[in-house]
Amino acid sequence: MSSAAGVGSLSEPQVLAHTKRRLFPDGTDDGDDPAQRGYAVADTQFSQAEWLPGQPIAPEIRDRLAPFNHVRIGGGYPDLIGVRDLDSDLLAVDRLGDEPPLIAIEAKGYASGGVDTQRGIVQAYDRLNEANAAYLAAPVDAISETDRTLATELNVGVLGVDSAGEVAVLEAPRVVGNRTTTEATALRFQASAQGVADTSFGLNHPKNYLGYPLAHYADGDTADLLSKYKVVGAVTDARRGAAFLGLIEDDVTVELTALGEEVVRFAKSRYGSAEAALAEFENWYRSRKRFVDLAPEWGQLARRVVFDYRATELLVRELQHMYADGIAEPSLVDLVTYLHELHPSFTVELFVRGDDGVRSRVLTEDGDLRRSELEDGSVYHSPTVFQLKAMLYHTGILTDRGTEPHRLDPTEDVWALREPV
């Protein structure tokens, strides 16, 4: 990412790429803690081949800035938006509340000989309507004392970038509390344990996840109990999926959440103990029958758990609206197109992969969808179109199972409610 040219050659994409590396390290930098990476997206304007006519964006710059999304925060679209617990030198206070802050960055670089730093400060200030912290990032030699004074008055942080890619904190902002919109929620969703960007449901049957809190609660080794009662052999995937669904908190040690405790209460009320409940799982071993029909009470419990997953409620609500509009059996392409009109950022984060240049193919510079690209199954997140959809099928919410992306025909893949109202 370093450039041999002087500071005066730093373009906006270069400034932004260096800034993202500093605020949202990707795990390749020495000393980075993977648990602290958070999640961030650059605006779709940076996904294009050229920044300005005749000024290409180098592939390594685009790789650093990916994934891309067009997220409206405040009165516009920040150059970079993300969620992460930042280093102490980047903020005037460590944090506000239990969640990591939502951070917006406006970058400015040299264009036609100058850097419009004051406009960047005002744009960053506008983002504070919804973000918890906002920054101007610009070439360090273009930032004046007047800029720093204005930024301090407006509670905007200032980051100075030099030609070697080093980022200096010139002004640290205070973290502020703000309302959360659907657009901001999309980023918080991806940064959480339930986001589909860097993790997934490794398994596609809800019983595998219901069994994990039971085995954790029961006397004995969790993995041994899951194997003994033929619940699931892929213990790591079951543990990750249980965290994904909010049944456990998986940090250094595993702890049951309130939802996980409710699964244990359900089991004990019907079988007397967690171990006796686990024994019931042997009866479902390798069954392909819809879970809510195979084991109705357990299926209804799984339905409650899956519905508690943030994306499920949105999907069910909008599928019901589509049904009311006469679209009874929408294809995956129909669904994503429909959802994007109403919840653009959330739709992209939930369905569209952020790696291998996929979003550059799917999204235009202005964040609009290229429908033809949605007809390629490989652009979709597997945990959504395969695992989550399979669980929505097993719990009686959807009519059809999920399909792996490499076998998926999005124009024929049906997303329909089993029981529309």
N, C-alpha and C positions, 0 to 999 in steps of 0.2 A: 504493500500500500504506500510505501514511501516514494517520494518523487525527487529527482535530482534537480528539478527546476526550482526557481526561487519562490517565495511566498506569494508573490504577485501572480503566479500562474495557477494558484489553487482555484479550481472551479467549485460550484455548489455541490455537485455529486461527490467530489473528492473530500470536501469539508465534511459532508454528511457521513461518508464512509468511515473516516477517521473518528468522528464523534461517536458513531455507533459502536465501533470497536472499544472505545473507552467506557461508554456507559452500559453497553450490552455485550460483553465478551462472549465469544462462541465456544469457549473451551479449548481453543488452540493456544491461547496466551498463557505464559507461565503464571502460576499462582491462581488461576481461575478456579473457583469452586462451582462445579456443575449445578449444585442446588441453588445457586444465586444468580443464574443466567437470566431468569425471567423470560419475557417474550416481547418482541418489538417488530413492527412492520414499517417499511418505507413507503411513501406514496407511489402510486402507479406511474407517475410521470418519470420516475427514475428507472423504470423497467424497460424503457425504450432504447433503441440502438444509438440514438443521438440525443444529446441534451439541448443543444442549439444547432441550427443548420450548419453542417460542416464540422461539428464538435462531437465526435462519438464518445459514448460512455464505455470505458474499457471493461471487458468481461469480468476482470477481477473486482472492479468497483461494483458492478451489478451483483456479483456473487456475495460480496460483503453486505450489500444492502438488502438482499432477499431475506424473507419473503415480502411481497408487495400487497398492499390493499389501499383502498381509497376511503379513509375513515374521517368522517366529519366530526370535528371537535370545536366547540365554540362556533364562530362564524365562518370557518373554513376548514381546510384540509392540511394538517401539519405535515412537514416533510418527513418526520419520524415520530412515531407514537408507540409507547410501550409501557410495560408494567415490570417493576423490579425494585428491590431494596438496594438503593445506591450507596456507594462508599460515603463515609461521613464528611469528606471534604467537598462533596458535591451539593450538600444541603445544609442550610443554616440550622435545621432541627432534624433529628434522625428520622422520625416517621410520625404519622398521624393515624391513630387507631391500629387495628390488628392487620389490615391489609397493606401490602406494598403500594407505593404511590403510582398513580397514572402520570406518565411523563410525556410532555410534548416538546419537540425540538423544531425550531425554524433555522435552516441553514442559509447562509449567504456566501457567495464566492465572487471572484472577479468576473465581470462581464462588461465589455466595452470600456475597460480600464478602471472601473470603480466597483465598490461594494456597498450595497444599500443596507447598511447596518441598522439605521433607525427604523426603516420599514420592517425589518426582521424583528426588532424589539416590540414594535406595536402589534405585529402578527402574533408573537409569542404571548403577549399580554392578553390578547383576545382568547387564546386557548385556555386561560385560567378560569373561564366560565365553567369548564368541565374537567380540566386536568388538575392534578394536585401540585404539579410543578412544571414550569416552562422555561426554556432556554433559547437564547440566540447562540448559534455557533458560526464563527466567521474566521477568516485569516487573522492571526493575532496582530499583524501590523496595520490592519484596517480598523481596529477598534480604538476609538478615542476615549479620552476622559469624559467627554460629554455623553458618549454612548453609555459608559459605565454608570454615570450619575442618573441618566434617564432610566436605565434598567433597574437600578436600585430603588428608585422611586416607585416603579411599577411592579416590583417584586418579580423581576425576570432574571434568571441566571445568565451569565455570560461565559462562554467557552471560547478560548483563543487557540486556533490550530496553526502549527508552524509547518514548514516545508517538509520536515521529516515525519510528519504525522503525529507529533506529540500534541496532546490536548491539555491546556492549562485552564484551571478554574479561576477566572478573574472576578466573578461575582457569584456567590452561592444564594439561591433563592430560599425563602421559607416555604415549607409545605403547607398547603391550604386545603380545607375540606370543601368538596363540591358535590353537586348532584351528579348522578350517574345516568347517562342515556343508554339506549340500546346499542349505539355505536361504540361507546366506551365499554359497555358490558362485553362486547365481542372480544376485546383485547384482554379483559380480566378473565374471561372464560378460557382463552388459550393459555394464559399464564398460570392458571390454577391446575390442581391435580386432575381436573376433569377435561382439560383441553386435549384436542386430538392432534396437535402439531408434532410433538416429540414422543408420544406414548400412545398406547392403544389398548382396547380390550383384546387381549391375545386370543380369547375364546369366544364362541358365539352362542353359548347356551347359559341362561341365567342361573341354572342350578349350580354351575361351577363357582359362581360368586356368592350365592347364598350359603354354600357349604363352608366357605372360608371363615366367616366369623364364628360359625358353630365349632369348627375344628380348633380355632384359636381359643375359644372359651372353654372347651372340654379339657379334661385332664389328659395329658399326654402331649407328645410332639405333634405340632400342626400337620407337618408333611406326612408323618406316619399315619395319622388318622384319616387324612384325605385319601391316602393310598389304600388303607385297610378297608374302608367302606366304599371303594371304587367311585369316589366323588369326582376326582380329577387327578391326572398324573402330572400335568403341567402346573406345578405349585406356584412358580414364580409368576406365571400369567394370571393365575387365579388371585394371587395377592395383589398384583397391579390392578386387575379389573375390579376387585373389591374396593380398592381405594378410589378408582375411577368413578364408581357408583356411589361413593360416600358412605360405604359400610364400615370402613376402617380409616384411621389416620396412620399413614405409613411413613414415619420419620426414621429415627434411629431404631425405635422399637414400634411394634404394632399396638394400637389402642383401638378399641371399639368406639365408633361414633354412636350418637343417639339412635340413628337408623339401624346400625349393626346390633345394638342392644335389643331393639325391637324384634329383630329376626330371632335372637336367642329366646326372648320371651314367648314369641309365637311357638317356637319349637318345644319349649319346656311345657307350655300349657297343653299341648296335644300329645306329647310323648313322655313327659316326666323328666327328661334329661336331654342334654345336647347330644350325648352319645347315642341314645335311642333314636333320636331324630336323624342322626347321620346314617344309622342302619337302614333307614327308609330309602336313602339315596341309591342303595344297591339295586332296588327294584326298577330304577330308571336307567340303569347302565346301558349305554349304546342305543337307547330308544330314539327314534326319529319322529315320534309323534309330537304334535304341538303340546308344549308343556302344560298350558292351561287346561287342555283336554285330558292329558295323562294324569295330572295331579292337580285338580281344580283349586284346592285351598292354597297349595304352594304356588300355583300359577298366579293366583290373585295377589299373594304376598310379593311375588316377583314383579307383578304389574305395578304395585305401589312403589317398589324400589326403583324400577326403571322410569316411572313417571316423575320421580323426584329428581332425576337427572335433568339438568337445566334445558338441554336441547329438546327433550321429549315434549314438553308442554308446548313449546313454540311450534314444533312439527305438527302435533295433533291439532292445535288451534287453526293453523293455516290450511291444513288438509281439510278440515271441516269447512272453512270458508270456500275452498276450491269446490268442494262437493255442493255447497249452497249455490255456487256460481255455475253449476252444471258440468263441472270437471270431476267426474266420479272416479276415474281411474287414471290419474296423471302419470306420465312417464317421469323418470328421474330428471330428464331435461326440462320437462314442463314444470316440475316442482322447483328446481333450482332457479329457473327463470322467474317464476312467480314470486318466490321468496326474496329474490334479489331486489325486486321492485320495492318491497316493504322493509326488509332488513338487510341491506346490501353487505355491510361489513360482517355481520354474524353469518350470513349465508356463505360468503367466501371462506371464512375461517372454519366453518363446520364441514363444508363439502370439498373444497378445492385444495389439493396438495400445495405446499409452499416451496417444494424443492425442485431441482432439475429444470428450472425455468418455466414451470407449469403456469404460474400466474401471469407471466409475461405473455403466454399464449392465450390464456383465457380472458384476460382483462385488457381493455384499451388504456391509453394514457389517462383518460378521464374516469377510469374505473367502471366503464360499461362492460357487459358480457359480450364475448364473441360466441354466439349460440352454436356455431358449427364446431367449435372446439369442445363444447360440452358433450358432443356425441362420441367422444373418445373416452372409453372407460378408464384409461390409465391416468386421467387428470384428477380422479377422485380419491379422497381419504378412505382407505380401507376400513378404519374403525367406525366410520359413519355408514358407508354403503353396504358393508358386509356384516360386521359384528353387531353394531347397534340395530340395524334393520332386522337381523335375525332374532335379536332379543325382543324387538317390538312385535315380531311375528309370534314368537313362543308365548308371549304374555297376552296375546289376543288383541293387540292394538292394530296391527297391519295385516293385510290379506296374504302378502307374499314374503318369502324369506329373503335374506340378503345374498349378494353375489360378490365374489372376489373381483377386484378391478380388472384383472387380466382376462376374465371371462365375461365381463359386464358389457351388455349392449344398452347404453343409457336411454335409447329411444324406445326400447321394449321393456325396460325394468319398471314395473308398476309399483307406485307408492299410493295405496288406497287404504282407507280406514275399514276395518272389518265391521264395525258397528257405528256408522255415521248417525248423527242425530239431526 
